[in-house]
Amino acid sequence: MTAVQAAALQQPVPEYAIDTKKLNLWYGTFQALYDVDLRVRQGMITSMIGPSGCGKSTYLRSVNRINERLGYVRIEGSIDVMGQNIYDPGVELIQVRKQVGMVFQRPNPLPISIRDNILFSHRLHAKGGGDVHQGTADEIVEESLRTVLLWDKVKDRLKRKATELSLEEQQKLCIARLLPVKPKLLLMDEPCSALDPKGTEAVEELLWELRGQYTILIVTHNMAQARRASEECIFMLMGKVVEHALTEQMFVTPLHKETSDYIEGRYG
Ligand SMILES: Nc1ncnc2c1ncn2[C@@H]1O[C@H](COP(=O)(O)OP(=O)(O)OP(=O)(O)O)[C@@H](O)[C@H]1O
């Protein structure tokens, strides 16, 4: 066992990958999130549902501090990721981005080769001397692509441009390229909305493969997807968390009328 591994084992592992306390967020004078208290269990897949404009993406973007690039966003409250408040003044953005990977609606691989896409942020973070995958470039590429079930399909065309892949493959690649910097948390903002049903099924299968090793928080408009692909589910409405429960429980016996109205398609 290396000294780094020994030190890591001394650290208590938090039960929650995300612990949000009294999060309020304003875009200028418009308040988009109200007193959000949310805990996302480590290693599990949690989905976030709610009608358009209820604040799902805003919340997700707060967990990797993307919102702060907009000069007019103000935040109160705290978000602990793996036990550390990412809004503490001492916490650097690069540290947050390393721990928290994000996948967007439309796959956005860089217009470079498949191989270089995988190595891109690893190279960036390795320069900073952080804890990243220590293998050779070939090992990193193979392991990342294997993890997202893409290796066998692309191993003979690693030098081809990533943008030539199908949308499903591009989305898997976008997940794969996060892995070499060893993130703890993967945020996914409607990752299947650009995919056909077969691509959607393949990405959902991948989520279950990643479960356990990574904590996954996925925003989806697709009720069936939330039900199939998550263990806990959060329902938001007008910037507030209405309900957070085991997914099956939320879909079978929701506690709140607003939740059942939404699930049954009465609005949103
Ligand atoms: N960059 C921004 N500037 C100003 N207002 C914003 C910005 N982004 C989102 N909003 C507003 O904040 C509220 C929450 O938006 P958000 O995108 O988080 O909702 P959402 O639940 O993810 O919606 P959708 O399901 O349509 O993606 C909305 O009223 C939206 O108009």
The ligand as an ORCA input file, in Angstrom:
! r2SCAN-3c Opt
* xyz 0 1
  N     -28.596     32.547    -16.893
  C     -29.778     32.910    -16.415
  N     -30.094     34.213    -16.232
  C     -31.284     34.565    -15.727
  N     -32.255     33.713    -15.387
  C     -32.000     32.406    -15.552
  C     -30.756     31.923    -16.072
  N     -30.799     30.580    -16.125
  C     -32.010     30.222    -15.659
  N     -32.737     31.301    -15.311
  C     -34.099     31.307    -14.750
  O     -34.069     30.563    -13.545
  C     -35.211     29.733    -13.440
  C     -34.768     28.284    -13.301
  O     -34.177     27.897    -14.546
  P     -33.494     26.466    -14.748
  O     -32.889     26.463    -16.096
  O     -32.651     26.159    -13.591
  O     -34.785     25.512    -14.706
  P     -34.933     23.995    -15.137
  O     -35.818     23.356    -14.132
  O     -33.598     23.388    -15.343
  O     -35.688     24.145    -16.534
  P     -35.621     23.215    -17.843
  O     -36.223     21.918    -17.419
  O     -36.470     23.946    -18.838
  O     -34.183     23.104    -18.251
  C     -36.055     29.992    -14.690
  O     -37.047     30.944    -14.368
  C     -35.061     30.567    -15.672
  O     -35.679     31.465    -16.589
*
